[in-house]
Amino acid sequence: MRVLGIETSCDETGIAVYDGERGLLAQAVYSQVPIHAEYGGVVPELASRDHVRKTLPLIRQVLDEAGIRRDSLTGIAYTSGPGLVGALLVGAALGRSLAWSLGIPAVGVHHMEGHLLAPQLETPAPEFPFVALLVSGGHTQLVDVQGVGRYRILGESLDDAAGEAFDKTAKILDLPYPGGPALAALAERGDPSRFRFPRPMTDRPGLDFSFSGLKTFALNTIQSALPEAADPHQTRADIARAFEDAVVDTLVIKCRRALIETGHRRLILAGGVAANRRLRERMNAAISAAGGETFYPRLSLCTDNGAMIAYAGWQRLRAGQTEPLAFKPRARWPMETLPPL
């Protein structure tokens, strides 16, 4: 089965082709960062309009790079949610219409299931069962994964997701959009011993997260430290490092707890924040010391992309799951409601 994947849930247009025998044939991602940078964040209407402009040209590009024709596709997968409804509508309408015109099945894919299954595209791929940390701008979740569609949420953020907290703190530090990568780069020059931020919700049982307080703690630290700083630039770097260390330590502590609670030995990290270098280093060390294994997708598959949607769609299409002609983009979509395969 050869599946075209279409990802348009937010501000990146991702297209890919996955072949069940040959693997990932080609993929391309168009980022809207230059469009939204002027506003310091994603503008939903602009995102939707740009998906309209870019999705079809990217499909043509990816098919050319894969060396295949449209009529050689045997299925189409598109992101059906969660995400920005207008952006989702573009990919869903185009994907479902293209499938109808070619007379092939289509399936709507859960965006976070795409992230969760992205490490399966690597070699070696993690075997089920495992614990998944899904950590991005919109989600921070720990999931007990028994198989495709067999998910149990162990814990999630009660307020800001980790990536959202990165972006908001970066804005406080007057860093450019997108804030997360900019803050991580600034933290590389920071002194890890100068400031100590709290590790929220690690002093109590449970696997839920809360990152909004770290943003407030960073703001208070900036307001108290910067006015008297001999080197304001270094102080900002030190604050960025303290913030990043707090988020990373919190995620590591909760992941170790999740492995103990479930009895699993394998942990996968996926989503945009999974590209953070310090998080990968500390998670590898902590999980390895506990006798476990850690798996990640390659950096290009951490952010939103069509490859993860094509692969997740391939899994569901080959199991016989298809969508009717009617399609329904969903801004919210609990992953635990997905049918198991």
TACORDA-V552039 format. One line per field, one symbol per residue. ss: DSSP state (H for helix, E for strand, L for the rest). phi: phi as a letter, one per 30 degrees, with the letter a starting at -180 (. if undefined). A space follows every 10 residues. Layout:
ss: ???
phi: ???
This chain:
ss: LEEEEEELLL LEEEEEEEEL LLEEEEEEEE ELHHHHHLLL LLLHHHHHHH HHHHHHHHHH HHHHHHLLLH HHLLEEEEEE ELLLHHHHHH HHHHHHHHHH HHLLEEEEEE HHHHHHHHHH HLLLLLLLLE EEEEELLLLE EEEEEEELLE EEEEEEELLL LHHHHHHHHH HHLLLLLLHH HHHHHHHLLL LLLLLLLLLL LLLLLLLLEL LHHHHHHHHH HHHHHHHHLL LHHHHHHHHH HHHHHHHHHH HHHHHHHHHH HHLLLEEEEE LHHHHLHHHH HHHHHHHHHL LLEEEELLHH HLLLLHHHHH HHHHHHHHLL LLLLLLLLLE LLLLHHHLLL L
phi: .ccccbcbdb cbccbabccd cciddaaabc cceeddedci ldcedddddd dedcddeddd ddddddibce dcdcabbbdc ldldeddddd dddddddddd dcibdbbdcd eddeddcedd dcbdddddda ccccbbdcbb bcbdccldic bbdcaaddbd dedddedddd dddhcdddde ddddddddcd ddcdbbcdcd iccbdjbdba cddddddddd dddccdecdd bedddddddd ddddeddddd ddeddddddd ddidccbccb jedddddddd dddedddddd icbbbbdeed cddeaddddd ddddeddddj dbcdddbbdb dbaedddddd c
